[in-house]
Amino acid sequence: MPEPTPGRITTHQKHKSLLERLTAFIFREPENREELLEALHDAHERNLLDADALSMIEGVLQVSELRARDLMVPRAQMDIIDIDEPPQKWIPHVIETAHSRFPVIEGSRDHVIGILLAKDLLRYYHDEAFDVRSMLRPAVFIPESKPLNVLLRDFRANRNHMAIVVDEYGGVAGLITIEDVLEQIVGDIEDEYDFDEEADAIVAEPDGRHRVKALAEIAAVNAAFGTALPEGEFDTIGGLVTDHLGRVPKRGDVIELDGLRFEVLRADARQAHLFQVSRLPKTVAREFAELEARQGT
């Protein structure tokens, strides 16, 4: 049987090559993150993955792209304890916020000397020689640029639950907890201290701001703030905010609606869970528009 001359392609080889190319095109492995997500969504549409599994995988991929700065509680919003103040002054704040851990500072927020576990405060009520300093656990400091997947691995390996985030100058930029990272993967983690979605959907804070659940009805938000947010297309304030953003909200996103400033405090890969809402200062133009609206009615 004569050998095919070099450079000459037989009909069989040509057909085989075409079949291989078609197979590779149809069943090719994802070459980048976008193609991987497309394949996962296709698997979901063909009922090979349920919605929760898809969301968790998306959360894992998202965590690998995020840094500590993207999820941290900003410095100004940190609930802290000042070692120079007597326990009688800050214990009511500990009870009110109901966190399990508190950064302890001395002098300023840039000088974090340790972490106090709320459960250690039980000794305060039966030990007359109670000393806060002796109760402190070492604080873990991380840079703003630390990848979340690396941070999660460190949390697990070192059995830490909280880290203090510092900026390039060594100042405290905020804090982050293991719960913050896990919520990006599995969704919002409710515990016994989270307020009830129906009974406490809108909660006032001492500084005049409010914490509003994303599932709060728009009608309830309008009643609480005296606004006129549209109630026709969406039932919840989370749906309205998502529509205005044009995408799933992320923690730290800010949007202004009808004189209110909405900042996303909690969110996962699927939806927002909690907003911090504050009133915007009135401008002359806004007051004039409100006056015209009242006169029109």
N, C-alpha and C positions, 0 to 999 in steps of 0.2 A: 504494500500500500504506500503510495508516494507521500512523502512528508510535505505539509503545507509550506510554501515558500515563505521566508521571513518577510514580515510586514504585510502579509496577505491574511485577511480575516475571513474565515469560512462562514457560511450561513448559520450553522449550528452555534458557533462561537458568538456570532452577532446577536442571535436570539437569546442565548444564555446571558449575555451581557445586559441586554435590555431588561430581561426578567429580574436579574439581580439589582439593577438600578431601580426598577419599580418597587421591588420588595424593600429595598433600603429606604426609599422615599416614604412608603406607607408605614413601615414598622421601625423607622429610625429612632435611635435613642436621643433623648433631649440633649442639646448641645449647650444650652444656657438656661438661666433661671426662668426666663419668660416661656420657653418651650416646655420646661418642666411643669410650670403652673398650668399651662394650656393642657398638657397631658392629664394632670390631676383633675382639672375641671371636666375634661372629657370622660374620665373614669367615673366622676360623680354623676354626670348625665346618663351614663350607662348603668347606674346603680351598683357600681363596684366599690364606691366609697360613699358613706353617708355624710350628711352635712357637717356633723360634729367632727368627724375624722378629717374632712377637708379643711375645716376651719383651724384645727389644731396643727395640721401640717403647714398651712399658710402662716400660722403664728410662729412656728419654729423657724421657718425661712425668714420671717420678718425680724425675729430676735437676732439672727445672725448678722443682720444689716444695721441694727441700731446700736447706739452708744449710751453710756450712762447718762449723758446730758439730755438724751431724748426722753427719758422716763423719770428722772429725779424729781423729787419735791423741791421746788426752789427754796433757797435760803430764807427768803422773807416769810414763807409759809410753813417753815419747820416748827413743830411743837417741841420746845426745849425746856430744860430746867436749869436755872442759874444757881450754882453751888453757893453763892454768897447770900442767897435768900433763905429764910427759915422754911422748913417743910410745911408749916401751917399755911404759908402763902401760896405754894405751888401745888400742893396735894389736891385741892379742889379742881385745878386745871387738869391734873392727871386723871381724875375721876370723870371729868366732863368729856375729855377727848377719847378716853378708853383705849389708848394705844397700849401695846404690851412692852414697848421699848421707847426710851427717851434719850436723846443726846443731852449730855450735861456739859454746860459751858462755864467758864470762869472769866469774867470781865467782858468778853465779847463773843459774838457768834463764830468768830474766826479761831477761837481757842476752845476747842472741844476736848475735854479731859477724860471722857469715858461715856459709857452707855449704862443707863439705869434700867433694870427690869422692873416692871410695875409690881410683880409678885414679891420682890424683895422688900417692898414698902410695908408688907405685913409685919415685919419686925419692928417698925416704928411704933406700933400700937401696944407692944408688950415688952419692949426693951428700952429702958430709960437712957441707956448709953448709946442709943442709935446714932451711927455716924454714916452719913451719905457717902463720903469718900471711900470708906471700906467696902461699900456695896457695889462700886462701879466695876463694870467689865471693860476690857480694853476696846477702844474704838478702832475700826478698820477704815483706812483712808485710801481712796482710789481716785485716779484722774478722770476728768470729764470724758476723755476719749476712750475709756475702757470698753471693749465690745461686750454686749450683754451676754452672749453665749459663753465667753470666758468668765465673766462675773458669776454667772449661774454655776459654772463648774467650781469656782472658788468657794461660793456659798456652800455648796454641798460638801466639798472636801474639808473645809475648815469649820463646818457647822455654825456658820454665822448667818444672821438673818437681816442685818442692817449694815450699810457702809456709808461713810461720809464722803461726799464727792467734793474734790478740791479743784480749783482752777489752776492755770499755768503759773500764777504767782503764789500759790500755796494757801490762798484764802478759801474759806468754805463756800461752795457754790450751791450745795443742797444735800439731800440724802436720798438713798434708794434702798428698798427692801427686797427680800427674795419674793415676797408676794407680788410686788410690782412687776417683776420679771415673769413670774409664772402666769399672771393674769394676761400677759400678751400671748401666751400659748393656749391656755385652757379657757380663757374668758374670765369674767368677773368672779372673784371668790368672795362670797358672802360669809360673814361670821355672825356670832350672836350679838355683836356690838353694832352691826350695820343697821341703819334705821329701816323701818318697814316701807316698802314701795308704795303702798296705798295710803296708809295712815300718815306717814311722814314724808310724802313726796317732795315737799317744799319746807326746808328748815332754815330759820333765820340764824345768822351768826352774830356775835357781839359787835363786830365792826360794821354792821349794816348790810353786809353781803348775805347772799342766800346760797344754800346748797340745794340743787334741784335735780331730782332723778330724771333720767332721760325718758322714762315711761310716764312721767307726769302728764296729765291731759292738758292740752293747750288752753282749754276753757279754765282750768284751775290756775294756770300761770297768768292768764289775763285777769282773773279775779284777784289774785294776790298782788299783782303789780299795776293794775289799772291800765293795762295795755290793750291793744286791739290786734293781736296776732291772728292771722287767718286760721279758721277752724274747719274749713271745708274739705281740703284735700288730705290733711293728716290729722290723726287723733292725738299723737304725742308730740311733745316738744323735741324729742330726739329725732323724730321723723322730719320735722320742719327744719331743724338745724342741718341735718344730713342733706336735705334737698338744696338748701342754700349753699352749702359747701361744694356740692356736686360730687362727693365721694364719702367714704366712711370716715368719720371724724377720728383724729388721733389725739392722744393726750398732749395738751399744750395749745391746741388749736383755739383761736379766738374769732368770734364773729359778733357783729352788732345787729340787733333786730329791734326795731320800734323803741329805741331809747334804752335798750338793755344790752349789756355786754355779757356774752356767754363764753366762758372758758372751760374747755374739756378737762375734767380732773381724772376721769376713768374712762377707758375705752379698750376694746379688744379688736381683733381682726374683723369682727362682724358688725359691731355697732358701738355707739357711745353708751355709757352707763350713768355718768354723773357730771353735772355742770356746776360751776360756780358762777352765780349771776349777780351782777351789780348794776346800779343805775348809772347811766352816762350823765355827765353834767349838761344841763340845758344850755343851748345856745339861743341867740336871738332868733335865728331862722327857724329853729325847731319850735320855740314858743309861739312864733307867728303862725306856723303851720298848724299847731294844735288849736290855736285860737280860731283859725279859719275853719277847721274841722268841726269845732263845737258850734260855731255860728251856722255852719251848713246844715247841722242837724237841728 
